[in-house]
Amino acid sequence: MPVLPKTQTARRNAIRKLLGRGPAATQGTVVDALLAAGFEATQSSVSRDLKEIGALKTAAGYALQDTALRSDDEMAQVGKMLRDLKPAGPNLLVITTATGAAQRVALALDRCDWPEIVGNLGGDDTVFTATRNASGQRALIARIGHSALGH
């Protein structure tokens, strides 16, 4: 039975309100809160909703994106999640992160809007960052080192 758009919108608004009070440890926590509030919810529907509203999986759990952070501040916040930076050819930087942190790091890099970056792809503990050229890659390594690692 398809979910009515009105119901889906109301459920997503309820998730935003829930996450506005603080991170939710797991998707199951979100499901339980929604069921308690009278919404129909399953882990798969919550997973889709979290993705649709742009929620992030952080060390503390699922949270809403904070768009008010400046790029340097955001990179400084994700700095502790970084483990290693390695060039892979002249246009690709492989960034290893703490387990589960790669998407958060990729998002922080996306928000920086640095001209050296063509795009980012975050997995679980690895981010692939494409750069325009080799000099852009070197500049990006220096920027990340300065902004995120505090060097």
N, CA, C and O of each residue as an XYZ file, in Angstrom:
604
protein
N       0.849     -1.171      0.000
C       0.000      0.000      0.000
C       0.898      1.238      0.000
O       1.719      1.403      0.902
N       0.750      2.111     -1.006
C       1.619      3.285     -1.085
C       1.345      4.270      0.037
O       0.216      4.407      0.511
N       2.396      4.948      0.448
C       2.275      5.952      1.500
C       1.778      7.243      0.876
O       2.283      7.672     -0.161
N       0.797      7.859      1.500
C       0.291      9.127      1.003
C       1.333     10.218      1.193
O       1.977     10.269      2.241
N       1.519     11.103      0.197
C       2.513     12.167      0.336
C       2.320     13.009      1.594
O       3.300     13.417      2.218
N       1.076     13.275      1.973
C       0.806     14.072      3.165
C       1.342     13.373      4.419
O       1.920     14.016      5.295
N       1.148     12.077      4.494
C       1.631     11.299      5.623
C       3.154     11.289      5.654
O       3.762     11.432      6.715
N       3.763     11.119      4.495
C       5.214     11.102      4.379
C       5.793     12.462      4.791
O       6.798     12.516      5.500
N       5.183     13.530      4.362
C       5.640     14.883      4.714
C       5.526     15.108      6.208
O       6.439     15.653      6.829
N       4.420     14.696      6.785
C       4.233     14.868      8.234
C       5.265     14.050      9.010
O       5.801     14.513     10.016
N       5.538     12.834      8.539
C       6.525     11.991      9.209
C       7.916     12.627      9.115
O       8.662     12.633     10.095
N       8.260     13.152      7.957
C       9.572     13.801      7.794
C       9.686     15.050      8.660
O      10.751     15.330      9.211
N       8.608     15.790      8.781
C       8.616     16.957      9.673
C       8.804     16.529     11.124
O       9.505     17.191     11.890
N       8.173     15.417     11.495
C       8.335     14.898     12.859
C       9.787     14.464     13.095
O      10.320     14.657     14.188
N      10.421     13.886     12.086
C      11.830     13.497     12.220
C      12.702     14.737     12.376
O      13.608     14.761     13.208
N      12.430     15.768     11.576
C      13.191     17.022     11.712
C      13.061     17.584     13.132
O      14.043     18.024     13.730
N      11.844     17.561     13.653
C      11.609     18.073     15.008
C      12.364     17.231     16.036
O      12.979     17.771     16.956
N      12.315     15.917     15.877
C      13.018     15.008     16.781
C      14.524     15.277     16.748
O      15.156     15.407     17.796
N      15.094     15.361     15.553
C      16.528     15.585     15.425
C      16.924     17.004     15.816
O      18.080     17.261     16.151
N      15.968     17.919     15.773
C      16.225     19.284     16.219
C      16.503     19.348     17.716
O      17.136     20.289     18.196
N      16.030     18.351     18.449
C      16.279     18.283     19.896
C      17.621     17.626     20.215
O      18.097     17.688     21.348
N      18.228     16.992     19.199
C      19.511     16.333     19.393
C      19.591     15.079     18.554
O      18.587     14.633     17.998
N      20.787     14.504     18.456
C      20.972     13.318     17.618
C      20.174     12.113     18.112
O      19.939     11.954     19.310
N      19.766     11.273     17.170
C      19.112      9.997     17.487
C      20.159      8.903     17.312
O      20.789      8.806     16.259
N      20.344      8.093     18.322
C      21.420      7.100     18.326
C      21.352      6.149     17.138
O      22.379      5.831     16.538
N      20.152      5.693     16.794
C      19.999      4.718     15.713
C      18.721      5.011     14.937
O      17.886      5.806     15.368
N      18.583      4.361     13.790
C      17.328      4.471     13.043
C      16.184      3.865     13.841
O      15.049      4.336     13.764
N      16.479      2.824     14.603
C      15.465      2.210     15.458
C      14.924      3.182     16.495
O      13.738      3.151     16.824
N      15.791      4.044     17.007
C      15.361      5.075     17.957
C      14.348      6.004     17.298
O      13.348      6.386     17.905
N      14.628      6.363     16.033
C      13.711      7.241     15.291
C      12.386      6.528     15.053
O      11.321      7.120     15.228
N      12.445      5.254     14.652
C      11.223      4.468     14.434
C      10.384      4.443     15.705
O       9.181      4.696     15.663
N      11.020      4.136     16.843
C      10.291      4.060     18.119
C       9.636      5.393     18.466
O       8.492      5.417     18.920
N      10.344      6.498     18.260
C       9.792      7.819     18.567
C       8.610      8.141     17.660
O       7.615      8.713     18.107
N       8.722      7.772     16.390
C       7.620      8.026     15.456
C       6.398      7.176     15.802
O       5.271      7.671     15.782
N       6.621      5.898     16.118
C       5.501      5.032     16.498
C       4.811      5.567     17.746
O       3.583      5.550     17.836
N       5.598      6.043     18.709
C       5.034      6.603     19.939
C       4.223      7.863     19.659
O       3.289      8.189     20.391
N       4.595      8.574     18.578
C       3.870      9.798     18.215
C       2.692      9.512     17.289
O       2.014     10.441     16.850
N       2.440      8.235     16.986
C       1.277      7.873     16.185
C       1.529      7.771     14.686
O       0.573      7.678     13.915
N       2.770      7.786     14.256
C       3.091      7.652     12.839
C       3.361      6.197     12.501
O       3.821      5.425     13.342
N       3.067      5.830     11.254
C       3.483      4.523     10.761
C       4.924      4.670     10.317
O       5.246      5.581      9.554
N       5.791      3.793     10.780
C       7.201      3.889     10.426
C       7.869      2.532     10.517
O       7.580      1.733     11.407
N       8.764      2.291      9.580
C       9.608      1.108      9.599
C      11.053      1.578      9.455
O      11.305      2.739      9.134
N      11.985      0.686      9.688
C      13.394      1.060      9.535
C      13.666      1.512      8.109
O      14.395      2.482      7.904
N      13.101      0.837      7.126
C      13.362      1.212      5.733
C      12.743      2.558      5.382
O      13.351      3.332      4.643
N      11.540      2.862      5.896
C      10.944      4.171      5.608
C      11.733      5.285      6.301
O      11.918      6.363      5.735
N      12.194      5.024      7.521
C      12.997      6.017      8.246
C      14.329      6.235      7.537
O      14.802      7.367      7.440
N      14.931      5.171      7.046
C      16.190      5.297      6.314
C      16.016      6.203      5.102
O      16.843      7.080      4.854
N      14.939      5.991      4.347
C      14.658      6.840      3.179
C      14.383      8.281      3.610
O      14.853      9.223      2.972
N      13.621      8.449      4.694
C      13.304      9.795      5.180
C      14.549     10.542      5.631
O      14.714     11.723      5.326
N      15.423      9.859      6.355
C      16.658     10.492      6.822
C      17.502     10.958      5.638
O      18.070     12.050      5.651
N      17.568     10.114      4.628
C      18.329     10.486      3.428
C      17.679     11.685      2.747
O      18.370     12.617      2.335
N      16.370     11.666      2.629
C      15.644     12.736      1.933
C      15.774     14.084      2.644
O      15.873     15.119      1.985
N      15.776     14.084      3.963
C      15.875     15.358      4.684
C      17.324     15.796      4.880
O      17.587     16.863      5.436
N      18.261     14.967      4.421
C      19.666     15.340      4.497
C      20.293     15.126      5.858
O      21.282     15.779      6.192
N      19.737     14.226      6.647
C      20.331     13.937      7.960
C      21.660     13.219      7.768
O      21.864     12.512      6.782
N      22.541     13.410      8.709
C      23.868     12.806      8.668
C      24.033     11.792      9.774
O      23.458     11.932     10.853
N      24.821     10.768      9.501
C      25.183      9.817     10.554
C      26.490     10.315     11.156
O      27.519     10.347     10.481
N      26.449     10.696     12.403
C      27.622     11.217     13.098
C      28.022     10.234     14.191
O      27.368      9.210     14.388
N      29.086     10.551     14.891
C      29.515      9.699     16.001
C      28.447      9.631     17.087
O      28.349      8.631     17.797
N      27.650     10.683     17.222
C      26.604     10.732     18.238
C      25.285     10.133     17.763
O      24.365      9.952     18.560
N      25.186      9.824     16.474
C      23.947      9.295     15.920
C      23.498     10.121     14.729
O      24.294     10.856     14.145
N      22.233     10.007     14.365
C      21.697     10.742     13.220
C      21.360     12.163     13.650
O      20.731     12.381     14.686
N      21.794     13.139     12.828
C      21.591     14.545     13.156
C      21.300     15.324     11.882
O      21.658     14.905     10.781
N      20.643     16.467     12.054
C      20.399     17.358     10.928
C      21.685     18.079     10.563
O      22.541     18.322     11.414
N      21.809     18.417      9.290
C      22.966     19.184      8.847
C      22.890     20.587      9.433
O      21.820     21.194      9.488
N      24.027     21.088      9.867
C      24.092     22.444     10.396
C      24.680     23.334      9.320
O      25.898     23.396      9.155
N      23.820     24.018      8.592
C      24.281     24.827      7.471
C      24.885     26.151      7.907
O      25.389     26.902      7.072
N      24.843     26.443      9.179
C      25.377     27.718      9.644
C      26.888     27.703      9.820
O      27.497     28.757     10.006
N      27.510     26.510      9.764
C      28.953     26.437      9.980
C      29.709     26.982      8.779
O      29.357     26.695      7.635
N      30.750     27.770      9.038
C      31.652     28.206      7.978
C      32.515     27.021      7.588
O      32.725     26.109      8.387
N      33.022     27.035      6.345
C      33.778     25.891      5.848
C      35.006     25.584      6.689
O      35.256     24.415      6.981
N      35.782     26.582      7.089
C      36.965     26.307      7.902
C      36.572     25.737      9.255
O      37.235     24.831      9.760
N      35.511     26.252      9.844
C      35.035     25.716     11.115
C      34.590     24.268     10.946
O      34.873     23.413     11.785
N      33.896     24.011      9.858
C      33.401     22.659      9.616
C      34.568     21.702      9.383
O      34.572     20.587      9.905
N      35.552     22.132      8.606
C      36.721     21.282      8.377
C      37.481     21.050      9.678
O      38.001     19.958      9.908
N      37.546     22.063     10.523
C      38.209     21.892     11.820
C      37.462     20.855     12.658
O      38.079     20.062     13.369
N      36.131     20.865     12.570
C      35.336     19.902     13.342
C      35.536     18.472     12.857
O      35.527     17.541     13.662
N      35.715     18.287     11.557
C      35.896     16.925     11.040
C      37.361     16.501     11.081
O      37.672     15.344     10.796
N      38.257     17.407     11.428
C      39.678     17.099     11.464
C      40.012     15.885     12.310
O      40.871     15.084     11.941
N      39.343     15.743     13.436
C      39.623     14.601     14.317
C      39.161     13.279     13.709
O      39.536     12.210     14.190
N      38.350     13.346     12.656
C      37.876     12.141     11.983
C      38.852     11.666     10.914
O      38.776     10.520     10.472
N      39.771     12.539     10.494
C      40.713     12.197      9.434
C      41.809     11.279      9.953
O      42.273     11.425     11.084
N      42.213     10.340      9.121
C      43.286      9.425      9.487
C      44.496      9.578      8.569
O      45.633      9.535      9.039
N      44.265      9.760      7.245
C      45.373      9.831      6.309
C      44.923     10.487      5.008
O      43.753     10.411      4.635
N      45.861     11.129      4.326
C      45.640     11.726      3.008
C      46.696     11.156      2.072
O      47.888     11.220      2.372
N      46.270     10.596      0.939
C      47.220     10.022     -0.009
C      46.828     10.397     -1.430
O      45.693     10.161     -1.844
N      47.767     10.985     -2.187
C      47.490     11.215     -3.602
C      47.391      9.870     -4.328
O      48.113      8.926     -4.006
N      46.507      9.796     -5.287
C      46.378      8.598     -6.131
C      46.333      9.099     -7.569
O      45.262      9.221     -8.165
N      47.511      9.387     -8.116
C      47.586     10.020     -9.423
C      47.466     11.523     -9.251
O      47.354     12.012     -8.127
N      47.488     12.263    -10.358
C      47.517     13.718    -10.264
C      46.179     14.388     -9.937
O      46.160     15.573     -9.603
N      45.071     13.667    -10.024
C      43.762     14.282     -9.851
C      42.880     13.625     -8.801
O      41.689     13.926     -8.724
N      43.435     12.746     -8.002
C      42.618     12.046     -7.016
C      43.338     12.021     -5.680
O      44.518     11.682     -5.596
N      42.607     12.384     -4.642
C      43.112     12.332     -3.281
C      42.269     11.311     -2.526
O      41.041     11.389     -2.527
N      42.928     10.362     -1.886
C      42.237      9.349     -1.091
C      42.393      9.751      0.369
O      43.504      9.844      0.891
N      41.260      9.987      1.015
C      41.248     10.430      2.406
C      40.641      9.315      3.236
O      39.485      8.944      3.030
N      41.406      8.778      4.172
C      40.843      7.772      5.069
C      40.394      8.474      6.351
O      41.020      9.423      6.823
N      39.290      7.972      6.890
C      38.658      8.587      8.053
C      38.369      7.530      9.109
O      38.589      6.337      8.898
N      37.882      7.988     10.228
C      37.362      7.067     11.236
C      36.182      6.312     10.620
O      35.523      6.816      9.711
N      35.926      5.124     11.112
C      34.819      4.324     10.604
C      33.507      5.104     10.710
O      33.174      5.638     11.768
N      32.772      5.159      9.601
C      31.477      5.835      9.576
C      31.548      7.335      9.372
O      30.506      7.991      9.361
N      32.733      7.908      9.208
C      32.873      9.370      9.134
C      33.072      9.905      7.723
O      33.056     11.121      7.530
N      33.254      9.051      6.743
C      33.611      9.518      5.405
C      32.548     10.414      4.778
O      32.893     11.405      4.135
N      31.278     10.096      4.945
C      30.241     10.933      4.341
C      30.218     12.318      4.974
O      29.989     13.313      4.285
N      30.450     12.388      6.253
C      30.502     13.681      6.951
C      31.685     14.508      6.449
O      31.553     15.711      6.226
N      32.841     13.863      6.272
C      34.026     14.554      5.758
C      33.775     15.008      4.316
O      34.110     16.138      3.959
N      33.192     14.145      3.490
C      32.894     14.510      2.100
C      31.947     15.709      2.052
O      32.127     16.610      1.233
N      30.952     15.721      2.918
C      30.023     16.849      2.959
C      30.740     18.131      3.373
O      30.492     19.191      2.797
N      31.615     18.047      4.353
C      32.375     19.218      4.782
C      33.216     19.744      3.624
O      33.300     20.955      3.421
N      33.829     18.857      2.872
C      34.615     19.280      1.714
C      33.723     19.904      0.642
O      34.102     20.896      0.019
N      32.543     19.329      0.425
C      31.598     19.908     -0.534
C      31.226     21.336     -0.141
O      31.183     22.228     -0.988
N      30.964     21.542      1.117
C      30.536     22.858      1.605
C      31.640     23.905      1.555
O      31.362     25.104      1.520
N      32.885     23.457      1.553
C      34.008     24.402      1.516
C      34.018     25.213      0.230
O      34.473     26.357      0.212
N      33.518     24.621     -0.837
C      33.487     25.287     -2.132
C      34.881     25.753     -2.550
O      35.033     26.831     -3.123
N      35.885     24.947     -2.265
C      37.254     25.267     -2.639
C      37.425     24.996     -4.133
O      36.969     23.963     -4.623
N      38.066     25.893     -4.857
C      38.160     25.756     -6.319
C      38.968     24.542     -6.781
O      38.798     24.092     -7.914
N      39.829     24.012     -5.940
C      40.630     22.843     -6.319
C      39.789     21.578     -6.442
O      40.164     20.646     -7.152
N      38.659     21.547     -5.755
C      37.840     20.334     -5.690
C      36.835     20.290     -6.828
O      36.058     21.222     -7.035
N      36.870     19.172     -7.570
C      35.879     18.923     -8.612
C      34.678     18.199     -8.010
O      33.534     18.475     -8.369
N      34.948     17.266     -7.085
C      33.869     16.528     -6.435
C      34.403     15.560     -5.408
O      35.596     15.258     -5.380
N      33.506     15.072     -4.557
C      33.850     14.157     -3.473
C      32.887     12.983     -3.467
O      31.709     13.120     -3.797
N      33.410     11.831     -3.088
C      32.589     10.645     -2.944
C      32.963      9.993     -1.626
O      34.101      9.558     -1.452
N      32.014      9.918     -0.691
C      32.283      9.358      0.632
C      31.643      8.004      0.807
O      30.457      7.820      0.535
N      32.441      7.058      1.263
C      31.929      5.726      1.604
C      31.762      5.623      3.101
O      31.145      6.491      3.719
N      32.303      4.574      3.690
C      32.221      4.378      5.131
C      33.414      5.013      5.836
O      33.250      5.790      6.777
N      34.612      4.677      5.375
C      35.812      5.235      6.001
C      36.810      5.786      4.983
O      37.979      6.001      5.303
N      36.339      6.013      3.753
C      37.201      6.531      2.702
C      36.455      7.568      1.876
O      35.294      7.380      1.511
N      37.151      8.675      1.585
C      36.626      9.707      0.693
C      37.550      9.784     -0.511
O      38.770      9.839     -0.357
N      36.978      9.789     -1.705
C      37.727     10.065     -2.921
C      37.418     11.493     -3.312
O      36.256     11.851     -3.506
N      38.441     12.305     -3.427
C      38.272     13.698     -3.811
C      38.998     13.932     -5.128
O      40.211     13.746     -5.224
N      38.243     14.339     -6.137
C      38.819     14.649     -7.442
C      39.222     16.115     -7.458
O      38.474     16.989     -7.020
N      40.434     16.368     -7.977
C      40.940     17.732     -8.101
C      41.123     18.065     -9.572
O      41.170     17.173    -10.418
N      41.227     19.352     -9.872
C      41.361     19.803    -11.261
C      42.688     19.371    -11.892
O      42.742     19.043    -13.077
N      43.741     19.375    -11.101
C      45.074     19.046    -11.622
C      46.000     18.749    -10.442
O      45.583     18.804     -9.285
N      47.269     18.431    -10.749
C      48.231     18.066     -9.711
C      48.506     19.235     -8.767
O      48.634     19.031     -7.560
N      48.598     20.445     -9.292
C      48.858     21.589     -8.400
C      47.655     21.843     -7.493
O      47.821     22.237     -6.339
N      46.449     21.620     -8.007
C      45.254     21.740     -7.180
C      45.238     20.687     -6.087
O      44.791     20.949     -4.971
N      45.723     19.501     -6.407
C      45.798     18.432     -5.416
C      46.757     18.817     -4.286
O      46.439     18.642     -3.109
N      47.935     19.342     -4.650
C      48.905     19.768     -3.634
C      48.324     20.894     -2.771
O      48.490     20.895     -1.551
N      47.652     21.838     -3.403
C      47.046     22.951     -2.663
C      45.965     22.434     -1.717
O      45.839     22.913     -0.590
N      45.189     21.462     -2.175
C      44.132     20.894     -1.341
C      44.714     20.169     -0.130
O      44.196     20.295      0.980
N      45.778     19.421     -0.341
C      46.425     18.738      0.784
C      46.874     19.767      1.818
O      46.713     19.553      3.020
N      47.433     20.874      1.356
C      47.864     21.939      2.271
C      46.671     22.569      2.985
O      46.734     22.824      4.188
N      45.592     22.820      2.261
C      44.384     23.411      2.877
C      43.809     22.504      3.950
O      43.479     22.951      5.049
N      43.693     21.229      3.619
C      43.133     20.281      4.592
C      44.031     20.227      5.818
O      43.555     20.218      6.954
N      45.323     20.190      5.576
C      46.258     20.178      6.694
C      46.112     21.402      7.577
O      46.189     21.299      8.801
N      45.901     22.559      6.968
C      45.753     23.809      7.730
C      44.391     23.878      8.424
O      44.318     24.183      9.614
N      43.320     23.597      7.690
C      41.973     23.764      8.235
C      41.553     22.662      9.191
O      41.021     22.923     10.270
N      41.801     21.425      8.780
C      41.271     20.301      9.552
C      42.267     19.752     10.551
O      41.891     19.336     11.647
N      43.514     19.750     10.184
C      44.500     19.124     11.061
C      45.217     20.147     11.947
O      45.995     19.782     12.829
N      44.944     21.433     11.701
C      45.518     22.471     12.535
C      47.005     22.670     12.342
O      47.685     23.143     13.252
N      47.531     22.318     11.168
C      48.965     22.488     10.892
C      49.243     23.847     10.307
O      50.394     24.168     10.012
